[in-house]
Amino acid sequence: MSDKKSINSKLKLNALGNSYNIIYIFILPFLLPLFREQFHINYVQSGLILSIHVALRSIFSLVFGYLGDQYDKRVIIAGGFVLSSIFLGGLIWVNNINTIITFLLLLAIGVSTFMPLAFAVIRENTKAHQRGHYLGLFSAAGTGGLVIASLLFGFFIRMWGWKITCFLLSLPGYWLAHAYLKLKKGKKNHKAEAERKIKKSYIYLFFASMGFRSLGDWAILSFLPIYATEYIGLKPEISAWIITVNFTGEFLGNLISSRITDKNSLLILALSTTIATTFLIIVITLIAQPIILVLLVGVLGILQGIYFPSQNTWLTLICPINRQGKMFGRVSFVQGFSATIAPILYGWIAEQTSLINAYRFTSVPLIISFILFGIIYILESRSTKVLPTRKV
């Protein structure tokens, strides 16, 4: 009973940590419009800052994923929250824009500790038949926190200003760091194998498919506020709410995923949500009715909310427990790489043609991802040996 209580505490704290960590990740996009007005930052500078932020987060996710397999994950995650809180809260005393941006870029290093190691914590404390449920709830906690933050951030800014808002948002990070350090240290089981044996080449194929899928997803997400302004008719000051609609859909998708992931083929879920997303994007570019477009953006979020827990659950099943941090470090790196190049690539396509055509071109990486997922499904169906689930 004591061990079960300890495991439940870890999983609940992990979910809460995901809510705050995602807010810390998205604090820069929230702040950039304010910086453009106060410090006269142009679009090129804004894009460069975002790209560097994502690149740092990707690289250090890879680093901390490797370190998490060797050292105590609790300490690394706690250190990340402390570092994030110091640089976010420290903005209250900084006035120079160069120093402000430096603090926010260093914040990227702090938040990069969490995601690869949090997935590993779930892997270590759940059994194969329940892992999709917990990964779905974990993702729901993150998207739920982001939805609330995106709605409340503007109100907080009006009441207190962005500096005090950032300082107040930084405070829970210290409590989270303390809570992680107080968790009971788990016993490492380096002999624990993967629930499924699979060829390494299939894993690389999966990463390629995931990278193409992320390229399409980030291209869509990056330009949603602009699309909402130019084609849906939202006012610029509330155009960011279309992101809220998308993440609300993703939150619902995460909850659906927590119910269905463990009962269905994970690759079939990845296949079906990827091809459905492809067709949905094409439909969105053909619809002119604002209310219908907003609803479709919500459906788009639902599909994403089902896809990501399915992807992550599959990865936990094919990787030994002592290499889980490294595996999810690579996941964060691949997704971060896609997030870095997607705005640049599809921004260029939009400049050369139109934003409508740029959105239609996102179907290309999504179709490639679908084909690769299909190849993996066929190959795995032929050769994957399912092993008895072991207690890890």
JOMOFEN-V87798 format. One record per backbone hydrogen bond with DSSP energy under -0.5 kcal/mol. CO is the residue of the C=O (numbers start at 1). NH is the residue of the N-H. E is the energy in kcal/mol with one decimal. If there is no record, write none. Layout:
co->CO nh->NH e->E
co->CO nh->NH e->E
This chain:
co->1 nh->5 e->-2.4
co->2 nh->6 e->-2.1
co->3 nh->7 e->-2.3
co->4 nh->8 e->-2.4
co->5 nh->9 e->-2.0
co->6 nh->10 e->-2.0
co->7 nh->11 e->-2.3
co->8 nh->12 e->-2.4
co->9 nh->13 e->-2.5
co->10 nh->14 e->-2.4
co->11 nh->15 e->-1.9
co->12 nh->16 e->-2.3
co->13 nh->17 e->-3.0
co->14 nh->18 e->-1.9
co->15 nh->19 e->-1.6
co->16 nh->20 e->-1.7
co->17 nh->21 e->-2.6
co->18 nh->22 e->-2.2
co->19 nh->23 e->-1.2
co->20 nh->24 e->-2.2
co->21 nh->25 e->-2.0
co->22 nh->26 e->-2.2
co->23 nh->27 e->-0.6
co->24 nh->27 e->-0.6
co->25 nh->28 e->-0.6
co->26 nh->30 e->-1.7
co->27 nh->31 e->-1.8
co->28 nh->32 e->-2.2
co->29 nh->33 e->-0.6
co->31 nh->34 e->-0.7
co->31 nh->35 e->-2.2
co->32 nh->36 e->-2.5
co->33 nh->37 e->-1.4
co->34 nh->38 e->-2.7
co->35 nh->39 e->-3.0
co->35 nh->41 e->-0.7
co->36 nh->40 e->-0.7
co->42 nh->46 e->-2.4
co->43 nh->47 e->-2.7
co->44 nh->48 e->-2.3
co->45 nh->49 e->-2.5
co->46 nh->50 e->-2.2
co->47 nh->51 e->-2.4
co->48 nh->52 e->-2.5
co->49 nh->53 e->-2.3
co->50 nh->54 e->-2.5
co->51 nh->55 e->-2.5
co->52 nh->56 e->-2.7
co->53 nh->57 e->-2.1
co->54 nh->58 e->-2.4
co->55 nh->59 e->-2.6
co->56 nh->60 e->-2.5
co->57 nh->61 e->-1.5
co->58 nh->62 e->-1.6
co->59 nh->63 e->-1.7
co->60 nh->64 e->-3.0
co->61 nh->65 e->-1.9
co->62 nh->66 e->-1.6
co->63 nh->67 e->-2.2
co->64 nh->68 e->-2.3
co->65 nh->69 e->-0.8
co->66 nh->69 e->-0.7
co->66 nh->70 e->-0.5
co->67 nh->70 e->-1.2
co->67 nh->71 e->-2.5
co->72 nh->76 e->-1.6
co->73 nh->77 e->-2.7
co->74 nh->78 e->-2.5
co->75 nh->79 e->-2.5
co->76 nh->80 e->-1.9
co->77 nh->81 e->-2.1
co->78 nh->82 e->-2.2
co->79 nh->83 e->-2.5
co->80 nh->84 e->-2.6
co->81 nh->85 e->-2.5
co->82 nh->86 e->-2.4
co->83 nh->87 e->-2.0
co->84 nh->88 e->-2.4
co->85 nh->89 e->-2.6
co->86 nh->90 e->-1.8
co->88 nh->91 e->-1.0
co->89 nh->92 e->-1.6
co->90 nh->93 e->-1.6
co->91 nh->94 e->-1.2
co->96 nh->100 e->-2.3
co->97 nh->101 e->-2.5
co->98 nh->102 e->-1.9
co->99 nh->103 e->-2.5
co->100 nh->104 e->-2.1
co->101 nh->105 e->-2.2
co->102 nh->106 e->-2.3
co->103 nh->107 e->-1.8
co->104 nh->108 e->-0.8
co->105 nh->109 e->-0.6
co->106 nh->109 e->-0.7
co->106 nh->110 e->-1.3
co->107 nh->111 e->-2.3
co->108 nh->112 e->-1.2
co->110 nh->113 e->-1.2
co->111 nh->114 e->-1.0
co->111 nh->115 e->-0.7
co->113 nh->117 e->-0.7
co->114 nh->118 e->-3.0
co->115 nh->119 e->-2.0
co->116 nh->120 e->-1.2
co->117 nh->121 e->-2.1
co->118 nh->122 e->-1.9
co->119 nh->123 e->-2.3
co->120 nh->124 e->-2.1
co->121 nh->125 e->-1.2
co->123 nh->126 e->-0.6
co->127 nh->130 e->-1.7
co->127 nh->131 e->-0.8
co->128 nh->131 e->-0.6
co->130 nh->134 e->-1.7
co->131 nh->135 e->-2.6
co->132 nh->136 e->-2.1
co->133 nh->137 e->-2.0
co->134 nh->138 e->-2.3
co->135 nh->139 e->-2.2
co->136 nh->140 e->-2.2
co->137 nh->141 e->-2.2
co->138 nh->142 e->-1.5
co->139 nh->143 e->-2.6
co->140 nh->144 e->-2.6
co->141 nh->145 e->-2.0
co->142 nh->146 e->-1.9
co->143 nh->147 e->-2.4
co->144 nh->148 e->-2.2
co->145 nh->149 e->-2.3
co->146 nh->150 e->-2.7
co->147 nh->151 e->-1.6
co->148 nh->152 e->-2.4
co->149 nh->153 e->-2.5
co->152 nh->156 e->-2.5
co->153 nh->157 e->-2.4
co->154 nh->158 e->-1.9
co->155 nh->159 e->-1.7
co->156 nh->160 e->-3.1
co->156 nh->161 e->-0.7
co->157 nh->161 e->-1.8
co->161 nh->165 e->-1.8
co->162 nh->166 e->-2.3
co->163 nh->167 e->-2.2
co->164 nh->168 e->-2.6
co->165 nh->169 e->-2.3
co->166 nh->170 e->-1.4
co->167 nh->171 e->-0.8
co->168 nh->171 e->-0.7
co->168 nh->172 e->-0.6
co->170 nh->173 e->-0.9
co->170 nh->174 e->-0.6
co->171 nh->174 e->-1.2
co->171 nh->175 e->-1.0
co->172 nh->176 e->-2.5
co->173 nh->177 e->-2.1
co->174 nh->178 e->-2.1
co->175 nh->179 e->-2.6
co->176 nh->180 e->-2.4
co->177 nh->181 e->-1.9
co->178 nh->182 e->-1.4
co->179 nh->183 e->-0.7
co->180 nh->183 e->-0.8
co->189 nh->192 e->-1.6
co->192 nh->321 e->-0.8
co->192 nh->322 e->-0.5
co->195 nh->387 e->-2.1
co->196 nh->198 e->-0.5
co->197 nh->385 e->-1.0
co->199 nh->202 e->-1.0
co->199 nh->203 e->-1.1
co->200 nh->204 e->-1.8
co->201 nh->205 e->-1.9
co->202 nh->206 e->-2.2
co->203 nh->207 e->-2.2
co->204 nh->208 e->-2.1
co->205 nh->209 e->-2.3
co->206 nh->210 e->-2.8
co->207 nh->211 e->-2.3
co->208 nh->212 e->-2.1
co->209 nh->213 e->-2.3
co->210 nh->214 e->-2.6
co->211 nh->215 e->-2.0
co->212 nh->216 e->-1.9
co->213 nh->217 e->-2.5
co->214 nh->218 e->-3.0
co->215 nh->219 e->-1.7
co->216 nh->220 e->-2.1
co->217 nh->221 e->-2.6
co->218 nh->222 e->-2.5
co->219 nh->223 e->-1.1
co->221 nh->224 e->-1.0
co->223 nh->227 e->-2.9
co->224 nh->228 e->-2.9
co->225 nh->229 e->-1.6
co->226 nh->230 e->-2.7
co->227 nh->231 e->-2.7
co->227 nh->232 e->-1.0
co->228 nh->233 e->-1.1
co->228 nh->234 e->-2.3
co->235 nh->238 e->-1.6
co->235 nh->239 e->-0.6
co->236 nh->239 e->-0.8
co->238 nh->241 e->-1.7
co->239 nh->242 e->-1.7
co->240 nh->243 e->-1.3
co->240 nh->244 e->-1.0
co->241 nh->245 e->-2.0
co->242 nh->246 e->-2.0
co->243 nh->247 e->-2.7
co->244 nh->248 e->-2.2
co->245 nh->249 e->-2.1
co->246 nh->250 e->-2.0
co->247 nh->251 e->-2.3
co->248 nh->252 e->-2.0
co->249 nh->253 e->-2.5
co->250 nh->254 e->-2.6
co->251 nh->255 e->-1.9
co->252 nh->256 e->-2.3
co->253 nh->257 e->-2.8
co->254 nh->258 e->-2.1
co->255 nh->259 e->-0.7
co->256 nh->259 e->-1.2
co->256 nh->260 e->-1.6
co->257 nh->261 e->-2.7
co->260 nh->263 e->-1.2
co->260 nh->264 e->-0.6
co->261 nh->264 e->-0.9
co->265 nh->269 e->-1.9
co->266 nh->270 e->-2.0
co->267 nh->271 e->-2.7
co->268 nh->272 e->-3.0
co->269 nh->273 e->-2.3
co->270 nh->274 e->-1.6
co->271 nh->275 e->-2.3
co->272 nh->276 e->-2.0
co->273 nh->277 e->-2.0
co->274 nh->278 e->-1.9
co->275 nh->279 e->-2.1
co->276 nh->280 e->-2.2
co->277 nh->281 e->-2.2
co->278 nh->282 e->-1.5
co->279 nh->283 e->-2.3
co->280 nh->284 e->-2.6
co->281 nh->285 e->-1.7
co->282 nh->286 e->-0.5
co->283 nh->286 e->-1.3
co->283 nh->287 e->-0.8
co->284 nh->287 e->-0.8
co->288 nh->290 e->-0.6
co->289 nh->293 e->-2.3
co->290 nh->294 e->-2.4
co->291 nh->295 e->-2.0
co->292 nh->296 e->-2.4
co->293 nh->297 e->-2.1
co->294 nh->298 e->-1.6
co->295 nh->299 e->-2.0
co->296 nh->300 e->-2.5
co->297 nh->301 e->-1.7
co->298 nh->302 e->-1.8
co->299 nh->303 e->-2.2
co->300 nh->304 e->-1.9
co->301 nh->305 e->-2.4
co->302 nh->306 e->-1.4
co->303 nh->307 e->-2.2
co->304 nh->308 e->-2.1
co->305 nh->309 e->-0.6
co->306 nh->310 e->-1.2
co->307 nh->311 e->-2.5
co->308 nh->312 e->-2.5
co->309 nh->313 e->-2.4
co->310 nh->314 e->-2.1
co->311 nh->315 e->-1.7
co->312 nh->316 e->-1.7
co->313 nh->317 e->-1.4
co->314 nh->318 e->-1.1
co->315 nh->319 e->-0.6
co->317 nh->195 e->-0.7
co->317 nh->196 e->-2.2
co->320 nh->323 e->-1.8
co->321 nh->324 e->-1.2
co->323 nh->327 e->-1.9
co->324 nh->328 e->-2.4
co->325 nh->329 e->-1.9
co->326 nh->330 e->-1.8
co->327 nh->331 e->-1.6
co->328 nh->332 e->-2.3
co->329 nh->333 e->-1.9
co->330 nh->334 e->-2.8
co->331 nh->335 e->-2.6
co->332 nh->336 e->-2.3
co->333 nh->337 e->-2.5
co->334 nh->338 e->-2.1
co->335 nh->339 e->-2.3
co->336 nh->340 e->-1.5
co->337 nh->341 e->-1.8
co->338 nh->342 e->-2.3
co->339 nh->343 e->-0.6
co->340 nh->344 e->-0.5
co->341 nh->345 e->-3.0
co->342 nh->346 e->-2.6
co->343 nh->347 e->-1.5
co->344 nh->348 e->-1.9
co->345 nh->349 e->-1.8
co->346 nh->350 e->-2.1
co->347 nh->351 e->-2.1
co->348 nh->352 e->-2.2
co->349 nh->353 e->-2.3
co->354 nh->358 e->-2.1
co->355 nh->359 e->-2.4
co->356 nh->360 e->-2.0
co->357 nh->361 e->-2.2
co->358 nh->362 e->-0.7
co->359 nh->362 e->-0.8
co->360 nh->363 e->-1.4
co->361 nh->364 e->-1.5
co->361 nh->365 e->-0.6
co->362 nh->366 e->-1.4
co->363 nh->367 e->-2.5
co->364 nh->368 e->-2.2
co->365 nh->369 e->-2.4
co->366 nh->370 e->-2.2
co->367 nh->371 e->-2.4
co->368 nh->372 e->-2.4
co->369 nh->373 e->-2.7
co->370 nh->374 e->-2.2
co->371 nh->375 e->-2.2
co->372 nh->376 e->-2.4
co->373 nh->377 e->-2.5
co->374 nh->378 e->-2.2
co->375 nh->379 e->-2.7
co->376 nh->380 e->-3.2
co->377 nh->381 e->-2.2
co->378 nh->382 e->-1.2
co->379 nh->383 e->-2.0
co->380 nh->384 e->-2.5
co->384 nh->386 e->-0.6
co->385 nh->197 e->-1.7
co->385 nh->387 e->-0.6
